[in-house]
Amino acid sequence: QNLYLDPAIRDWVLIPIMVVMVLVGVFRDQVTVLLGGSSTKKPGLKAIRETRILARGATLRSYGNHIPLTSFT
């Protein structure tokens, strides 16, 4: 079963709806950037290092009893 779309409907309805949706997405992104959304702030190098060190410590606590003594030292 084929569905045929009149070219006038495509040109005057679907294309403007797609253009409006793209423009709304760009507008929302720019408003978020202009308002200085806190989620766009990147963590500093020190914060990243601390997070990774804590993750390594948690992994070592979890799997420490499975590591051979020579590898641990």
CHARMM internal coordinates of N, CA and C (Angstrom, degrees):
IC EDIT
DIST 1 N 1 CA 1.4356
DIST 1 CA 1 C 1.5273
ANGL 1 N 1 CA 1 C 108.02
DIST 1 C 2 N 1.3009
ANGL 1 CA 1 C 2 N 116.57
DIHE 1 N 1 CA 1 C 2 N 117.30
DIST 2 N 2 CA 1.4587
ANGL 1 C 2 N 2 CA 122.50
DIHE 1 CA 1 C 2 N 2 CA -177.69
DIST 2 CA 2 C 1.5141
ANGL 2 N 2 CA 2 C 110.49
DIHE 1 C 2 N 2 CA 2 C -97.86
DIST 2 C 3 N 1.3116
ANGL 2 CA 2 C 3 N 114.88
DIHE 2 N 2 CA 2 C 3 N 143.04
DIST 3 N 3 CA 1.4555
ANGL 2 C 3 N 3 CA 121.13
DIHE 2 CA 2 C 3 N 3 CA 177.31
DIST 3 CA 3 C 1.5181
ANGL 3 N 3 CA 3 C 107.60
DIHE 2 C 3 N 3 CA 3 C -112.32
DIST 3 C 4 N 1.2983
ANGL 3 CA 3 C 4 N 116.41
DIHE 3 N 3 CA 3 C 4 N 118.44
DIST 4 N 4 CA 1.4502
ANGL 3 C 4 N 4 CA 121.09
DIHE 3 CA 3 C 4 N 4 CA -179.49
DIST 4 CA 4 C 1.5146
ANGL 4 N 4 CA 4 C 109.68
DIHE 3 C 4 N 4 CA 4 C -101.02
DIST 4 C 5 N 1.3258
ANGL 4 CA 4 C 5 N 115.74
DIHE 4 N 4 CA 4 C 5 N 137.16
DIST 5 N 5 CA 1.4619
ANGL 4 C 5 N 5 CA 121.77
DIHE 4 CA 4 C 5 N 5 CA -177.66
DIST 5 CA 5 C 1.5155
ANGL 5 N 5 CA 5 C 108.74
DIHE 4 C 5 N 5 CA 5 C -113.61
DIST 5 C 6 N 1.2933
ANGL 5 CA 5 C 6 N 115.57
DIHE 5 N 5 CA 5 C 6 N 126.95
DIST 6 N 6 CA 1.4515
ANGL 5 C 6 N 6 CA 121.00
DIHE 5 CA 5 C 6 N 6 CA 178.34
DIST 6 CA 6 C 1.5337
ANGL 6 N 6 CA 6 C 109.00
DIHE 5 C 6 N 6 CA 6 C -64.58
DIST 6 C 7 N 1.3400
ANGL 6 CA 6 C 7 N 119.46
DIHE 6 N 6 CA 6 C 7 N 131.67
DIST 7 N 7 CA 1.4649
ANGL 6 C 7 N 7 CA 121.31
DIHE 6 CA 6 C 7 N 7 CA -179.36
DIST 7 CA 7 C 1.5268
ANGL 7 N 7 CA 7 C 113.19
DIHE 6 C 7 N 7 CA 7 C -59.09
DIST 7 C 8 N 1.2944
ANGL 7 CA 7 C 8 N 117.93
DIHE 7 N 7 CA 7 C 8 N -28.65
DIST 8 N 8 CA 1.4636
ANGL 7 C 8 N 8 CA 120.09
DIHE 7 CA 7 C 8 N 8 CA 178.50
DIST 8 CA 8 C 1.5251
ANGL 8 N 8 CA 8 C 110.80
DIHE 7 C 8 N 8 CA 8 C -67.55
DIST 8 C 9 N 1.3298
ANGL 8 CA 8 C 9 N 117.10
DIHE 8 N 8 CA 8 C 9 N -37.84
DIST 9 N 9 CA 1.4593
ANGL 8 C 9 N 9 CA 120.06
DIHE 8 CA 8 C 9 N 9 CA 177.66
DIST 9 CA 9 C 1.5248
ANGL 9 N 9 CA 9 C 109.69
DIHE 8 C 9 N 9 CA 9 C -66.04
DIST 9 C 10 N 1.3255
ANGL 9 CA 9 C 10 N 116.41
DIHE 9 N 9 CA 9 C 10 N -43.37
DIST 10 N 10 CA 1.4580
ANGL 9 C 10 N 10 CA 120.25
DIHE 9 CA 9 C 10 N 10 CA 178.63
DIST 10 CA 10 C 1.5245
ANGL 10 N 10 CA 10 C 110.80
DIHE 9 C 10 N 10 CA 10 C -60.96
DIST 10 C 11 N 1.3082
ANGL 10 CA 10 C 11 N 117.43
DIHE 10 N 10 CA 10 C 11 N -45.12
DIST 11 N 11 CA 1.4658
ANGL 10 C 11 N 11 CA 120.72
DIHE 10 CA 10 C 11 N 11 CA -175.40
DIST 11 CA 11 C 1.5217
ANGL 11 N 11 CA 11 C 112.97
DIHE 10 C 11 N 11 CA 11 C -72.65
DIST 11 C 12 N 1.3144
ANGL 11 CA 11 C 12 N 118.64
DIHE 11 N 11 CA 11 C 12 N -36.50
DIST 12 N 12 CA 1.4605
ANGL 11 C 12 N 12 CA 121.05
DIHE 11 CA 11 C 12 N 12 CA -172.26
DIST 12 CA 12 C 1.5213
ANGL 12 N 12 CA 12 C 114.28
DIHE 11 C 12 N 12 CA 12 C -103.38
DIST 12 C 13 N 1.3389
ANGL 12 CA 12 C 13 N 118.23
DIHE 12 N 12 CA 12 C 13 N -7.42
DIST 13 N 13 CA 1.4609
ANGL 12 C 13 N 13 CA 120.07
DIHE 12 CA 12 C 13 N 13 CA -178.99
DIST 13 CA 13 C 1.5294
ANGL 13 N 13 CA 13 C 111.48
DIHE 12 C 13 N 13 CA 13 C -123.72
DIST 13 C 14 N 1.3164
ANGL 13 CA 13 C 14 N 117.82
DIHE 13 N 13 CA 13 C 14 N -58.51
DIST 14 N 14 CA 1.4580
ANGL 13 C 14 N 14 CA 120.36
DIHE 13 CA 13 C 14 N 14 CA -172.14
DIST 14 CA 14 C 1.5273
ANGL 14 N 14 CA 14 C 113.00
DIHE 13 C 14 N 14 CA 14 C -71.37
DIST 14 C 15 N 1.3174
ANGL 14 CA 14 C 15 N 117.56
DIHE 14 N 14 CA 14 C 15 N -42.93
DIST 15 N 15 CA 1.4653
ANGL 14 C 15 N 15 CA 119.87
DIHE 14 CA 14 C 15 N 15 CA -179.50
DIST 15 CA 15 C 1.5310
ANGL 15 N 15 CA 15 C 111.13
DIHE 14 C 15 N 15 CA 15 C -64.89
DIST 15 C 16 N 1.3350
ANGL 15 CA 15 C 16 N 120.96
DIHE 15 N 15 CA 15 C 16 N -46.22
DIST 16 N 16 CA 1.4781
ANGL 15 C 16 N 16 CA 118.63
DIHE 15 CA 15 C 16 N 16 CA 176.25
DIST 16 CA 16 C 1.5224
ANGL 16 N 16 CA 16 C 113.70
DIHE 15 C 16 N 16 CA 16 C -61.80
DIST 16 C 17 N 1.3314
ANGL 16 CA 16 C 17 N 117.77
DIHE 16 N 16 CA 16 C 17 N -35.06
DIST 17 N 17 CA 1.4629
ANGL 16 C 17 N 17 CA 119.65
DIHE 16 CA 16 C 17 N 17 CA 178.06
DIST 17 CA 17 C 1.5220
ANGL 17 N 17 CA 17 C 110.04
DIHE 16 C 17 N 17 CA 17 C -64.55
DIST 17 C 18 N 1.3462
ANGL 17 CA 17 C 18 N 117.67
DIHE 17 N 17 CA 17 C 18 N -42.44
DIST 18 N 18 CA 1.4659
ANGL 17 C 18 N 18 CA 120.22
DIHE 17 CA 17 C 18 N 18 CA 178.52
DIST 18 CA 18 C 1.5212
ANGL 18 N 18 CA 18 C 111.22
DIHE 17 C 18 N 18 CA 18 C -64.74
DIST 18 C 19 N 1.3365
ANGL 18 CA 18 C 19 N 117.35
DIHE 18 N 18 CA 18 C 19 N -40.16
DIST 19 N 19 CA 1.4613
ANGL 18 C 19 N 19 CA 120.42
DIHE 18 CA 18 C 19 N 19 CA 179.31
DIST 19 CA 19 C 1.5274
ANGL 19 N 19 CA 19 C 110.58
DIHE 18 C 19 N 19 CA 19 C -64.18
DIST 19 C 20 N 1.3128
ANGL 19 CA 19 C 20 N 116.74
DIHE 19 N 19 CA 19 C 20 N -43.37
DIST 20 N 20 CA 1.4672
ANGL 19 C 20 N 20 CA 120.68
DIHE 19 CA 19 C 20 N 20 CA 179.23
DIST 20 CA 20 C 1.5233
ANGL 20 N 20 CA 20 C 110.78
DIHE 19 C 20 N 20 CA 20 C -63.17
DIST 20 C 21 N 1.3182
ANGL 20 CA 20 C 21 N 118.28
DIHE 20 N 20 CA 20 C 21 N -41.31
DIST 21 N 21 CA 1.4597
ANGL 20 C 21 N 21 CA 120.90
DIHE 20 CA 20 C 21 N 21 CA -179.89
DIST 21 CA 21 C 1.5280
ANGL 21 N 21 CA 21 C 111.34
DIHE 20 C 21 N 21 CA 21 C -64.26
DIST 21 C 22 N 1.3277
ANGL 21 CA 21 C 22 N 117.52
DIHE 21 N 21 CA 21 C 22 N -40.51
DIST 22 N 22 CA 1.4633
ANGL 21 C 22 N 22 CA 120.61
DIHE 21 CA 21 C 22 N 22 CA 177.82
DIST 22 CA 22 C 1.5258
ANGL 22 N 22 CA 22 C 109.90
DIHE 21 C 22 N 22 CA 22 C -65.31
DIST 22 C 23 N 1.3318
ANGL 22 CA 22 C 23 N 117.27
DIHE 22 N 22 CA 22 C 23 N -44.60
DIST 23 N 23 CA 1.4614
ANGL 22 C 23 N 23 CA 120.47
DIHE 22 CA 22 C 23 N 23 CA -179.79
DIST 23 CA 23 C 1.5248
ANGL 23 N 23 CA 23 C 112.12
DIHE 22 C 23 N 23 CA 23 C -64.49
DIST 23 C 24 N 1.3206
ANGL 23 CA 23 C 24 N 118.04
DIHE 23 N 23 CA 23 C 24 N -36.95
DIST 24 N 24 CA 1.4641
ANGL 23 C 24 N 24 CA 120.97
DIHE 23 CA 23 C 24 N 24 CA 177.21
DIST 24 CA 24 C 1.5264
ANGL 24 N 24 CA 24 C 110.20
DIHE 23 C 24 N 24 CA 24 C -64.67
DIST 24 C 25 N 1.3354
ANGL 24 CA 24 C 25 N 117.54
DIHE 24 N 24 CA 24 C 25 N -40.84
DIST 25 N 25 CA 1.4633
ANGL 24 C 25 N 25 CA 120.40
DIHE 24 CA 24 C 25 N 25 CA 177.36
DIST 25 CA 25 C 1.5180
ANGL 25 N 25 CA 25 C 112.04
DIHE 24 C 25 N 25 CA 25 C -63.03
DIST 25 C 26 N 1.3247
ANGL 25 CA 25 C 26 N 117.29
DIHE 25 N 25 CA 25 C 26 N -43.43
DIST 26 N 26 CA 1.4642
ANGL 25 C 26 N 26 CA 120.98
DIHE 25 CA 25 C 26 N 26 CA 178.18
DIST 26 CA 26 C 1.5287
ANGL 26 N 26 CA 26 C 110.05
DIHE 25 C 26 N 26 CA 26 C -64.96
DIST 26 C 27 N 1.3188
ANGL 26 CA 26 C 27 N 117.09
DIHE 26 N 26 CA 26 C 27 N -42.05
DIST 27 N 27 CA 1.4631
ANGL 26 C 27 N 27 CA 121.19
DIHE 26 CA 26 C 27 N 27 CA 179.57
DIST 27 CA 27 C 1.5288
ANGL 27 N 27 CA 27 C 111.26
DIHE 26 C 27 N 27 CA 27 C -61.98
DIST 27 C 28 N 1.3259
ANGL 27 CA 27 C 28 N 117.17
DIHE 27 N 27 CA 27 C 28 N -44.28
DIST 28 N 28 CA 1.4691
ANGL 27 C 28 N 28 CA 120.54
DIHE 27 CA 27 C 28 N 28 CA 179.31
DIST 28 CA 28 C 1.5207
ANGL 28 N 28 CA 28 C 111.09
DIHE 27 C 28 N 28 CA 28 C -63.20
DIST 28 C 29 N 1.3294
ANGL 28 CA 28 C 29 N 116.62
DIHE 28 N 28 CA 28 C 29 N -40.19
DIST 29 N 29 CA 1.4573
ANGL 28 C 29 N 29 CA 120.27
DIHE 28 CA 28 C 29 N 29 CA 178.69
DIST 29 CA 29 C 1.5220
ANGL 29 N 29 CA 29 C 110.92
DIHE 28 C 29 N 29 CA 29 C -63.52
DIST 29 C 30 N 1.3249
ANGL 29 CA 29 C 30 N 117.12
DIHE 29 N 29 CA 29 C 30 N -43.98
DIST 30 N 30 CA 1.4596
ANGL 29 C 30 N 30 CA 120.82
DIHE 29 CA 29 C 30 N 30 CA -178.90
DIST 30 CA 30 C 1.5271
ANGL 30 N 30 CA 30 C 111.82
DIHE 29 C 30 N 30 CA 30 C -67.87
DIST 30 C 31 N 1.3251
ANGL 30 CA 30 C 31 N 117.29
DIHE 30 N 30 CA 30 C 31 N -37.45
DIST 31 N 31 CA 1.4654
ANGL 30 C 31 N 31 CA 120.17
DIHE 30 CA 30 C 31 N 31 CA 177.42
DIST 31 CA 31 C 1.5238
ANGL 31 N 31 CA 31 C 110.13
DIHE 30 C 31 N 31 CA 31 C -64.52
DIST 31 C 32 N 1.3228
ANGL 31 CA 31 C 32 N 116.51
DIHE 31 N 31 CA 31 C 32 N -40.35
DIST 32 N 32 CA 1.4677
ANGL 31 C 32 N 32 CA 120.10
DIHE 31 CA 31 C 32 N 32 CA 178.19
DIST 32 CA 32 C 1.5176
ANGL 32 N 32 CA 32 C 110.59
DIHE 31 C 32 N 32 CA 32 C -62.65
DIST 32 C 33 N 1.3177
ANGL 32 CA 32 C 33 N 117.18
DIHE 32 N 32 CA 32 C 33 N -42.17
DIST 33 N 33 CA 1.4654
ANGL 32 C 33 N 33 CA 120.84
DIHE 32 CA 32 C 33 N 33 CA 179.18
DIST 33 CA 33 C 1.5228
ANGL 33 N 33 CA 33 C 110.30
DIHE 32 C 33 N 33 CA 33 C -66.38
DIST 33 C 34 N 1.3208
ANGL 33 CA 33 C 34 N 117.59
DIHE 33 N 33 CA 33 C 34 N -43.08
DIST 34 N 34 CA 1.4645
ANGL 33 C 34 N 34 CA 120.95
DIHE 33 CA 33 C 34 N 34 CA -178.57
DIST 34 CA 34 C 1.5246
ANGL 34 N 34 CA 34 C 112.43
DIHE 33 C 34 N 34 CA 34 C -66.77
DIST 34 C 35 N 1.3197
ANGL 34 CA 34 C 35 N 116.98
DIHE 34 N 34 CA 34 C 35 N -34.83
DIST 35 N 35 CA 1.4560
ANGL 34 C 35 N 35 CA 119.93
DIHE 34 CA 34 C 35 N 35 CA 179.77
DIST 35 CA 35 C 1.5251
ANGL 35 N 35 CA 35 C 111.70
DIHE 34 C 35 N 35 CA 35 C -78.98
DIST 35 C 36 N 1.3064
ANGL 35 CA 35 C 36 N 116.33
DIHE 35 N 35 CA 35 C 36 N -5.55
DIST 36 N 36 CA 1.4659
ANGL 35 C 36 N 36 CA 120.14
DIHE 35 CA 35 C 36 N 36 CA 176.98
DIST 36 CA 36 C 1.5014
ANGL 36 N 36 CA 36 C 112.20
DIHE 35 C 36 N 36 CA 36 C 68.93
DIST 36 C 37 N 1.3172
ANGL 36 CA 36 C 37 N 116.44
DIHE 36 N 36 CA 36 C 37 N 52.92
DIST 37 N 37 CA 1.4621
ANGL 36 C 37 N 37 CA 120.61
DIHE 36 CA 36 C 37 N 37 CA 179.00
DIST 37 CA 37 C 1.5078
ANGL 37 N 37 CA 37 C 111.11
DIHE 36 C 37 N 37 CA 37 C -54.68
DIST 37 C 38 N 1.3246
ANGL 37 CA 37 C 38 N 116.77
DIHE 37 N 37 CA 37 C 38 N 132.56
DIST 38 N 38 CA 1.4626
ANGL 37 C 38 N 38 CA 121.54
DIHE 37 CA 37 C 38 N 38 CA -176.75
DIST 38 CA 38 C 1.5196
ANGL 38 N 38 CA 38 C 111.83
DIHE 37 C 38 N 38 CA 38 C -68.84
DIST 38 C 39 N 1.3331
ANGL 38 CA 38 C 39 N 118.16
DIHE 38 N 38 CA 38 C 39 N -19.41
DIST 39 N 39 CA 1.4569
ANGL 38 C 39 N 39 CA 119.86
DIHE 38 CA 38 C 39 N 39 CA -179.01
DIST 39 CA 39 C 1.5238
ANGL 39 N 39 CA 39 C 112.00
DIHE 38 C 39 N 39 CA 39 C -74.75
DIST 39 C 40 N 1.3341
ANGL 39 CA 39 C 40 N 117.84
DIHE 39 N 39 CA 39 C 40 N -15.47
DIST 40 N 40 CA 1.4595
ANGL 39 C 40 N 40 CA 120.02
DIHE 39 CA 39 C 40 N 40 CA -179.62
DIST 40 CA 40 C 1.5214
ANGL 40 N 40 CA 40 C 111.86
DIHE 39 C 40 N 40 CA 40 C -88.12
DIST 40 C 41 N 1.3306
ANGL 40 CA 40 C 41 N 118.25
DIHE 40 N 40 CA 40 C 41 N -6.06
DIST 41 N 41 CA 1.4564
ANGL 40 C 41 N 41 CA 121.21
DIHE 40 CA 40 C 41 N 41 CA -179.71
DIST 41 CA 41 C 1.5193
ANGL 41 N 41 CA 41 C 109.86
DIHE 40 C 41 N 41 CA 41 C -75.55
DIST 41 C 42 N 1.3340
ANGL 41 CA 41 C 42 N 116.11
DIHE 41 N 41 CA 41 C 42 N 128.19
DIST 42 N 42 CA 1.4550
ANGL 41 C 42 N 42 CA 120.97
DIHE 41 CA 41 C 42 N 42 CA -178.28
DIST 42 CA 42 C 1.5242
ANGL 42 N 42 CA 42 C 109.61
DIHE 41 C 42 N 42 CA 42 C -86.30
DIST 42 C 43 N 1.3424
ANGL 42 CA 42 C 43 N 116.17
DIHE 42 N 42 CA 42 C 43 N 141.00
DIST 43 N 43 CA 1.4667
ANGL 42 C 43 N 43 CA 118.62
DIHE 42 CA 42 C 43 N 43 CA 177.98
DIST 43 CA 43 C 1.5256
ANGL 43 N 43 CA 43 C 110.17
DIHE 42 C 43 N 43 CA 43 C -71.21
DIST 43 C 44 N 1.3190
ANGL 43 CA 43 C 44 N 115.18
DIHE 43 N 43 CA 43 C 44 N 152.54
DIST 44 N 44 CA 1.4392
ANGL 43 C 44 N 44 CA 120.79
DIHE 43 CA 43 C 44 N 44 CA -179.91
DIST 44 CA 44 C 1.5204
ANGL 44 N 44 CA 44 C 111.86
DIHE 43 C 44 N 44 CA 44 C -75.71
DIST 44 C 45 N 1.3141
ANGL 44 CA 44 C 45 N 115.45
DIHE 44 N 44 CA 44 C 45 N 168.99
DIST 45 N 45 CA 1.4549
ANGL 44 C 45 N 45 CA 121.26
DIHE 44 CA 44 C 45 N 45 CA -178.92
DIST 45 CA 45 C 1.5234
ANGL 45 N 45 CA 45 C 111.36
DIHE 44 C 45 N 45 CA 45 C -62.30
DIST 45 C 46 N 1.3205
ANGL 45 CA 45 C 46 N 116.46
DIHE 45 N 45 CA 45 C 46 N -38.65
DIST 46 N 46 CA 1.4588
ANGL 45 C 46 N 46 CA 120.08
DIHE 45 CA 45 C 46 N 46 CA -179.99
DIST 46 CA 46 C 1.5306
ANGL 46 N 46 CA 46 C 111.17
DIHE 45 C 46 N 46 CA 46 C -64.27
DIST 46 C 47 N 1.3245
ANGL 46 CA 46 C 47 N 117.12
DIHE 46 N 46 CA 46 C 47 N -41.62
DIST 47 N 47 CA 1.4675
ANGL 46 C 47 N 47 CA 120.82
DIHE 46 CA 46 C 47 N 47 CA 179.45
DIST 47 CA 47 C 1.5253
ANGL 47 N 47 CA 47 C 110.99
DIHE 46 C 47 N 47 CA 47 C -65.23
DIST 47 C 48 N 1.3187
ANGL 47 CA 47 C 48 N 117.12
DIHE 47 N 47 CA 47 C 48 N -38.18
DIST 48 N 48 CA 1.4662
ANGL 47 C 48 N 48 CA 120.32
DIHE 47 CA 47 C 48 N 48 CA 178.59
DIST 48 CA 48 C 1.5168
ANGL 48 N 48 CA 48 C 110.21
DIHE 47 C 48 N 48 CA 48 C -65.74
DIST 48 C 49 N 1.3216
ANGL 48 CA 48 C 49 N 116.54
DIHE 48 N 48 CA 48 C 49 N -43.98
DIST 49 N 49 CA 1.4711
ANGL 48 C 49 N 49 CA 120.01
DIHE 48 CA 48 C 49 N 49 CA 178.87
DIST 49 CA 49 C 1.5232
ANGL 49 N 49 CA 49 C 111.60
DIHE 48 C 49 N 49 CA 49 C -61.50
DIST 49 C 50 N 1.3346
ANGL 49 CA 49 C 50 N 116.80
DIHE 49 N 49 CA 49 C 50 N -44.05
DIST 50 N 50 CA 1.4623
ANGL 49 C 50 N 50 CA 120.09
DIHE 49 CA 49 C 50 N 50 CA 179.49
DIST 50 CA 50 C 1.5274
ANGL 50 N 50 CA 50 C 111.27
DIHE 49 C 50 N 50 CA 50 C -61.87
DIST 50 C 51 N 1.3121
ANGL 50 CA 50 C 51 N 116.83
DIHE 50 N 50 CA 50 C 51 N -41.50
DIST 51 N 51 CA 1.4587
ANGL 50 C 51 N 51 CA 120.64
DIHE 50 CA 50 C 51 N 51 CA 179.69
DIST 51 CA 51 C 1.5198
ANGL 51 N 51 CA 51 C 110.90
DIHE 50 C 51 N 51 CA 51 C -63.47
DIST 51 C 52 N 1.3217
ANGL 51 CA 51 C 52 N 116.52
DIHE 51 N 51 CA 51 C 52 N -43.14
DIST 52 N 52 CA 1.4660
ANGL 51 C 52 N 52 CA 119.75
DIHE 51 CA 51 C 52 N 52 CA 179.83
DIST 52 CA 52 C 1.5269
ANGL 52 N 52 CA 52 C 111.70
DIHE 51 C 52 N 52 CA 52 C -67.46
DIST 52 C 53 N 1.3271
ANGL 52 CA 52 C 53 N 117.40
DIHE 52 N 52 CA 52 C 53 N -38.22
DIST 53 N 53 CA 1.4610
ANGL 52 C 53 N 53 CA 120.44
DIHE 52 CA 52 C 53 N 53 CA 177.77
DIST 53 CA 53 C 1.5262
ANGL 53 N 53 CA 53 C 110.40
DIHE 52 C 53 N 53 CA 53 C -63.48
DIST 53 C 54 N 1.3334
ANGL 53 CA 53 C 54 N 116.71
DIHE 53 N 53 CA 53 C 54 N -42.94
DIST 54 N 54 CA 1.4672
ANGL 53 C 54 N 54 CA 119.93
DIHE 53 CA 53 C 54 N 54 CA 177.98
DIST 54 CA 54 C 1.5257
ANGL 54 N 54 CA 54 C 111.50
DIHE 53 C 54 N 54 CA 54 C -63.50
DIST 54 C 55 N 1.3282
ANGL 54 CA 54 C 55 N 117.00
DIHE 54 N 54 CA 54 C 55 N -38.24
DIST 55 N 55 CA 1.4635
ANGL 54 C 55 N 55 CA 120.21
DIHE 54 CA 54 C 55 N 55 CA 178.49
DIST 55 CA 55 C 1.5298
ANGL 55 N 55 CA 55 C 110.49
DIHE 54 C 55 N 55 CA 55 C -65.94
DIST 55 C 56 N 1.3347
ANGL 55 CA 55 C 56 N 116.90
DIHE 55 N 55 CA 55 C 56 N -41.32
DIST 56 N 56 CA 1.4629
ANGL 55 C 56 N 56 CA 119.74
DIHE 55 CA 55 C 56 N 56 CA 177.26
DIST 56 CA 56 C 1.5259
ANGL 56 N 56 CA 56 C 111.14
DIHE 55 C 56 N 56 CA 56 C -63.08
DIST 56 C 57 N 1.3232
ANGL 56 CA 56 C 57 N 117.03
DIHE 56 N 56 CA 56 C 57 N -40.84
DIST 57 N 57 CA 1.4598
ANGL 56 C 57 N 57 CA 120.70
DIHE 56 CA 56 C 57 N 57 CA 178.58
DIST 57 CA 57 C 1.5188
ANGL 57 N 57 CA 57 C 112.05
DIHE 56 C 57 N 57 CA 57 C -63.33
DIST 57 C 58 N 1.3322
ANGL 57 CA 57 C 58 N 116.16
DIHE 57 N 57 CA 57 C 58 N -40.90
DIST 58 N 58 CA 1.4648
ANGL 57 C 58 N 58 CA 119.86
DIHE 57 CA 57 C 58 N 58 CA 178.72
DIST 58 CA 58 C 1.5260
ANGL 58 N 58 CA 58 C 110.54
DIHE 57 C 58 N 58 CA 58 C -65.26
DIST 58 C 59 N 1.3257
ANGL 58 CA 58 C 59 N 116.42
DIHE 58 N 58 CA 58 C 59 N -40.49
DIST 59 N 59 CA 1.4674
ANGL 58 C 59 N 59 CA 119.97
DIHE 58 CA 58 C 59 N 59 CA 177.97
DIST 59 CA 59 C 1.5194
ANGL 59 N 59 CA 59 C 110.73
DIHE 58 C 59 N 59 CA 59 C -64.68
DIST 59 C 60 N 1.3213
ANGL 59 CA 59 C 60 N 116.79
DIHE 59 N 59 CA 59 C 60 N -41.90
DIST 60 N 60 CA 1.4619
ANGL 59 C 60 N 60 CA 120.18
DIHE 59 CA 59 C 60 N 60 CA 179.19
DIST 60 CA 60 C 1.5252
ANGL 60 N 60 CA 60 C 111.28
DIHE 59 C 60 N 60 CA 60 C -63.70
DIST 60 C 61 N 1.3450
ANGL 60 CA 60 C 61 N 117.08
DIHE 60 N 60 CA 60 C 61 N -40.48
DIST 61 N 61 CA 1.4624
ANGL 60 C 61 N 61 CA 119.50
DIHE 60 CA 60 C 61 N 61 CA 177.29
DIST 61 CA 61 C 1.5252
ANGL 61 N 61 CA 61 C 111.32
DIHE 60 C 61 N 61 CA 61 C -64.75
DIST 61 C 62 N 1.3258
ANGL 61 CA 61 C 62 N 116.67
DIHE 61 N 61 CA 61 C 62 N -38.07
DIST 62 N 62 CA 1.4641
ANGL 61 C 62 N 62 CA 120.09
DIHE 61 CA 61 C 62 N 62 CA -177.49
DIST 62 CA 62 C 1.5200
ANGL 62 N 62 CA 62 C 112.45
DIHE 61 C 62 N 62 CA 62 C -71.48
DIST 62 C 63 N 1.3305
ANGL 62 CA 62 C 63 N 116.22
DIHE 62 N 62 CA 62 C 63 N -43.71
DIST 63 N 63 CA 1.4578
ANGL 62 C 63 N 63 CA 120.17
DIHE 62 CA 62 C 63 N 63 CA -173.43
DIST 63 CA 63 C 1.5229
ANGL 63 N 63 CA 63 C 112.82
DIHE 62 C 63 N 63 CA 63 C -112.07
DIST 63 C 64 N 1.3205
ANGL 63 CA 63 C 64 N 118.28
DIHE 63 N 63 CA 63 C 64 N 14.77
DIST 64 N 64 CA 1.4555
ANGL 63 C 64 N 64 CA 121.88
DIHE 63 CA 63 C 64 N 64 CA -177.44
DIST 64 CA 64 C 1.5118
ANGL 64 N 64 CA 64 C 113.85
DIHE 63 C 64 N 64 CA 64 C -62.67
DIST 64 C 65 N 1.3206
ANGL 64 CA 64 C 65 N 117.52
DIHE 64 N 64 CA 64 C 65 N -32.10
DIST 65 N 65 CA 1.4590
ANGL 64 C 65 N 65 CA 119.23
DIHE 64 CA 64 C 65 N 65 CA -178.38
DIST 65 CA 65 C 1.5258
ANGL 65 N 65 CA 65 C 112.12
DIHE 64 C 65 N 65 CA 65 C -76.91
DIST 65 C 66 N 1.3290
ANGL 65 CA 65 C 66 N 118.85
DIHE 65 N 65 CA 65 C 66 N -9.82
DIST 66 N 66 CA 1.4592
ANGL 65 C 66 N 66 CA 122.62
DIHE 65 CA 65 C 66 N 66 CA 178.68
DIST 66 CA 66 C 1.5243
ANGL 66 N 66 CA 66 C 112.40
DIHE 65 C 66 N 66 CA 66 C -96.91
DIST 66 C 67 N 1.3386
ANGL 66 CA 66 C 67 N 117.31
DIHE 66 N 66 CA 66 C 67 N -6.34
DIST 67 N 67 CA 1.4624
ANGL 66 C 67 N 67 CA 120.95
DIHE 66 CA 66 C 67 N 67 CA -178.30
DIST 67 CA 67 C 1.5224
ANGL 67 N 67 CA 67 C 108.71
DIHE 66 C 67 N 67 CA 67 C -90.11
DIST 67 C 68 N 1.3364
ANGL 67 CA 67 C 68 N 117.08
DIHE 67 N 67 CA 67 C 68 N 131.13
DIST 68 N 68 CA 1.4719
ANGL 67 C 68 N 68 CA 119.21
DIHE 67 CA 67 C 68 N 68 CA 176.76
DIST 68 CA 68 C 1.5281
ANGL 68 N 68 CA 68 C 110.41
DIHE 67 C 68 N 68 CA 68 C -62.80
DIST 68 C 69 N 1.3186
ANGL 68 CA 68 C 69 N 116.51
DIHE 68 N 68 CA 68 C 69 N 151.60
DIST 69 N 69 CA 1.4435
ANGL 68 C 69 N 69 CA 121.93
DIHE 68 CA 68 C 69 N 69 CA -177.25
DIST 69 CA 69 C 1.5128
ANGL 69 N 69 CA 69 C 112.43
DIHE 68 C 69 N 69 CA 69 C -59.77
DIST 69 C 70 N 1.3456
ANGL 69 CA 69 C 70 N 116.71
DIHE 69 N 69 CA 69 C 70 N -38.54
DIST 70 N 70 CA 1.4710
ANGL 69 C 70 N 70 CA 118.87
DIHE 69 CA 69 C 70 N 70 CA -179.49
DIST 70 CA 70 C 1.5174
ANGL 70 N 70 CA 70 C 111.60
DIHE 69 C 70 N 70 CA 70 C -65.90
DIST 70 C 71 N 1.3104
ANGL 70 CA 70 C 71 N 117.76
DIHE 70 N 70 CA 70 C 71 N -37.43
DIST 71 N 71 CA 1.4608
ANGL 70 C 71 N 71 CA 120.52
DIHE 70 CA 70 C 71 N 71 CA 178.04
DIST 71 CA 71 C 1.5198
ANGL 71 N 71 CA 71 C 110.66
DIHE 70 C 71 N 71 CA 71 C -70.92
DIST 71 C 72 N 1.3332
ANGL 71 CA 71 C 72 N 116.54
DIHE 71 N 71 CA 71 C 72 N -35.86
DIST 72 N 72 CA 1.4663
ANGL 71 C 72 N 72 CA 120.25
DIHE 71 CA 71 C 72 N 72 CA -179.60
DIST 72 CA 72 C 1.5153
ANGL 72 N 72 CA 72 C 111.07
DIHE 71 C 72 N 72 CA 72 C -65.75
DIST 72 C 73 N 1.3260
ANGL 72 CA 72 C 73 N 116.28
DIHE 72 N 72 CA 72 C 73 N -41.24
DIST 73 N 73 CA 1.4737
ANGL 72 C 73 N 73 CA 119.59
DIHE 72 CA 72 C 73 N 73 CA -178.83
DIST 73 CA 73 C 1.5073
ANGL 73 N 73 CA 73 C 109.78
DIHE 72 C 73 N 73 CA 73 C -75.86
END
COOR INIT
IC SEED 1 N 1 CA 1 C
IC BUILD
